[in-house]
């Protein structure tokens, strides 16, 4: 995607310009990325529809207030159980419809890779929904396998796919678990896996269900396309696949080979990538059947993407297809190959974790303050001051001249003149030829010029984007809004791979936002900022977001949406900011107004817990602090009362939330 720069809005007090909630919906792109789950109520507050566009709605402003009354302050992660179930049901419906259209004879089983989000409460909900829909779970490591086995203790018929690097202990656990699990599939991802599976299965007298992962020549498109193809980390080449078949035939276990699996990358943005890869996989399935393998399932892997920015395009943060097209293409292409090869239609697995859980979680953060912008310059007063100077700095004179020509001068010329004068002033200051007072005046004047140029009607092209000449000025009038959260903990993909996530205020959406800025977190790292936002036109990304004035004494919350996939499990402890509170919200009743209830609360990390992760013992910390306070009291640096107060604050700090409360 390419960057666009949105010009700042006019900032006259009380100017609403006939602004409506529909304008806010367009500005923040809610209809484009919301999937029918989010909209704005007539009261100007964001709503969620956890059961889809036609289901009951919940006022998110009321939810946030209700949580605050329960001492669950932002930042807080909201998980909507009903959205996750609705997303899983949508997968079921899409494939059922495609099966019916094509008269397909197999069945569809989505398996949830718990690596996408391993949080216990979420995985338990997915397990329960999977049991109803005929879905399963996937484990990609030994710890995940142990978690999945426990999760499915009461649902032994749920299919389990076992991916990842496997040692002897991993495989032995899978083989033994096959005695108490109806369908557990260890996937052969490297040649050594198969020898261990055969050896351990014979040792325990077990007939295993085996899968094999192949390396397709076809690759996906998007950020993760390098994880597929011949250079992929896991999977067997065609030659290795033939060796696996020969080995199983020699071991009289060829009928144990039930699944052929591949993976073409996560967040595949272009449906064409699926078309080619699925066709190749279907032919591999048909050939393996012809060679005598007992293949019953094709696992098309992950890759089903989410339209984070609402552009419906083949770009990293979007997809150019919907769920129905995805399912239809997979079913059609597998069926076409199988019919031509005269092979039975296989059952279909997919590992569509991102598509299941991304929509179901959102992060709520408080805006605490903003950097602000300088007050508008009084040009007449400044002209008097400059004329009274004995030797006014040349850059200041040039800028003032530019300021006085703002209404009638040519746009590009004014912009270039202002930039040149600003740069000359900085250079003079660096060589000691400009005072700090004069530099401050230059700065205020330059920002006033930039603000007024960006608000001129001719500042934008016909498509509404900022003219090229003015783009260097856009950052000058961009504020920084400081928010109570950590990007590194709650949105690591925003920092690490420039993933776009939708952001919008939760309140005041009936008012016109007039402040343009970026979002900064509470860490001391300069990278701890969101500087890329889905654009209002749905084509590119913007370098700023429009927000409202921050009112004294009022909470102003933002929602960061579609963060349910990967963000929690990838988060780190930068600056020792820990996990946020996570609250599971469910629809309570069937009314369109949508009352809500809290299903579960997972409290965020305390300071003591975070320090404990890094081998700090809170008792040792208290002891050391107590000694230091008592020494200060003896040396009369602290009174006894002040020492006691400091220890109380220290104790409260250890027991408290890692974020501002």
Steps between C-alpha positions, in 0.01 A plus 500: 500500500607858447479776753251780474487809712163628611487879531390629841140601549393857556515581868254781554332462841151356478527417129333161460445542128183289525709207620311176566580152626498389135786740431695345787428152367643605164798677652607202710399240238281302738282346229807397301691312770230431760356189337153600618609473864549871572302817436409829669183559701285813469654623826842520330648202685658198336294182506588137454269238347656175620258277309535682172342796327144382567557411864466702822740787560698594810598860577878497551491827691271335755729197517804716575311692769376173650853362514630820659236466773642152563854643531598352163660805345654536156707367341271202479458233236138420419428154363159437349424129524205535266715648221739207514213253484342698216826497304534125543139446393563719195783266399267204541228668294737607221633149443157340538371732229796423274452125557133530407574704186761253376329182630821431689510168684747575781465696823667815629684527831677818601771450761602792721880537536533605861824686420275780369384566855559241773308678777320232697157662514502563125619148417232349722232699321638397160509137613134512602399664174717256304320208660168638376623580148714193438825697516831421670821638651860516383817484708830627362733408786531262793363751756205572270436126459481457876256791523283365217485151649373644828257733323342207315477265798120514493478517120705201378349505151638847416770461231849608602769588244857489634744723313844635579840351577463165675738316728453150638304620804261704282430204270468250784244729665301517175513123445388420854232770486356331192369229735272755667444742210299387202684715246846637570728555201879540536616682187828384345682826424857368460633157402604400853144537637371191320763260631418604858126466443537147360738392776290637786170377353637146479639526852153577639297291256318806363372555146551876460326746272783677317515820300774634276584860419621575150676800352289633215675694226221758524550783750259734666513876467558747776734544793535126576536363148857392581366234739382290205650357185811289458697708753236454772613414851285187523366248254621230262605530140344278235796262521474477879125444474556197275752367754239536777250301295758229430600484867139464616433238234800298619374534859152391391364830633411680177133512597599696813590796279172694515583871462696700245571850621664817377534865597543799268535772761301701750270789401502408131376816333429379146247226420697407188769355726249257647370395159840382374607341828176309557511358150854376558408349837197324352718334236746391771204345686381320186848364426548379857166320480610344172818375672293325765504747790189506718459877472159624616575867579654799330622764746521832315679660795466859609508822305136608508551872551326787677427838341661718766485825306173447313653557156404155359837494320794264451718685750663392825223628727209395283360224276333517160246223573235410753423183690251376243747534212774332703283197575358479148843504336641231728204268455471554124867438428532190718184354350607575143834323544350202684229451238756513221729258685205278594580522871254548788447851635716537812392655826645850538690640796596867521702675770319835485594634843541867413158511332340336804628731774628833361161676508410374846741715703553874526725709719362800688752771590466837670642812338679678782633816335625647176809692401280784369580759236623858540238772521430683170740782423384863505661617177440871558662493845792297371557747212529784752754300706708403196504856360621625837801267498839650415611193306213256456609146395450445128302172544257674732444780250447249218253295703303807600485604135371153410242520781366828363459349151310191612161594357611614156834329436548188290478186712819324392710817510381585853578150618851502353574847641388396849707181496811682378471770768443242773806299393716814485390594853598160635838525331563846648407375847739207470786743431404733785364780281136480611371544854270247666224765518526562126504130425182456706333782303607338172355170615161647597482698177593201283236280664236767452592522133486122463162479669345768281648363177365154575153646557482683167236356263766445233719292734348173379479330162176389338517164680519676839867420567747767603700658219856378469660840574320524834579155637818613683277736701254232616714377787543854629136527604474145625457467875604210719224348713639314801306183586511270802626176345807331353519425130769241569266311734162539332572571131845357423423453130439874466857561612674197350346463154298821449171313523206737468228477763179704488475769769199714590364696798230324701308820578414842353463353153216742428754785527747602234857408603736793451834383635742312279768284654676174571469276807788452742508236772638521854838341429816707476576357154457735204368202301209475742260687275230429244578709195308305232123483481250360248418787267161662469481415129584133559787499249814599689613559856492836675782642708261639762157452655234764563394527866300734722613759752602345831268647765618554853350248743355274226616161384569472128540137396618356170430153373766305314315229310574156348780422746383148588763315293861470621524832689456365854738209458772706326496788750811573706585678825664814363531748789338224713149570375320168540184339373193721503173400660299275269122497536271257319175671404188310392160610377245475780157443348366535148379860488632729227625741766739228614560482872834343582661292769853415608575133441853502639763744622871428465674767703812656355847463642598674818842661535600221740407233245690665217809541715466136598522395134848654505608324822444793735364386837250750640602417860862583419388824337298602805786412733750705302263796478421484872871511586550798271208688656616431854851619414351821358296550819812460715684751285199735524448502123144374560264546791347190651163595348651557155688170523180317588318671211775403255480136612120503461533631144768241430278217629201630305714530189614138521142379537358730233444490124808562287312774313385836631192468721 
